[in-house]
Amino acid sequence: MADGSAIVVGPGSWPTNLDLGGRDLTLIGAGRDLTFLDGGVEGSVIRGADSESVTLRAVTVTGGIAAQGGGVYLRGRSDDKSSLT
């Protein structure tokens, strides 16, 4: 997967513990009530470093557990997340 890729995720519950691996990524779901990214209570659902970014559209992130960033954890970032719903 190339840096800056956009991935369309269909409806359903998708088990994932995604490491961005140095890439910027966009995940586009079918709707926040239809597409679920589920961490299975095994760490952060999505994780990366301060130089990486993730854009989430029309998805629900659930099932993450971690001391920091159970849902989305980008090491070293302190972004404004006030627009998240």
Helices and strands as residue ranges (DSSP letters): E 5-8, E 12-15, E 18-19, E 25-28, E 35-38, E 46-48, E 54-57, E 60-62, E 72-74
